[in-house]
Amino acid sequence: MELIISRIVGLVVALFAASFVALLVGYVAHYDFGLSRLAIRTSALKGAAIFAAIFALLLATEWFEKLRKSK
């Protein structure tokens, strides 16, 4: 039970930190580097898609490894 709670808390903290960093990077890109919001949004979407694909691959690898060990 404690493992589940610690994973949930860790996930919430990681999501909060990621959203804060994303907002900070967007702010700096818009106001300091002069990029348009559309350019930032497009790049962010591409980056998020790559990150999601890597994360899904890592989760699938972990799941298949657990499945193989259970047999």
Buried (B, 14 or more C-beta within 10 A) or exposed (E): EEEEEEEEEEEEEEEEEEEEEBEEBBEEBBEEEEBEEEEBEEBBEEEEEEEEEEEEEEEEEEEEEEEEEEE
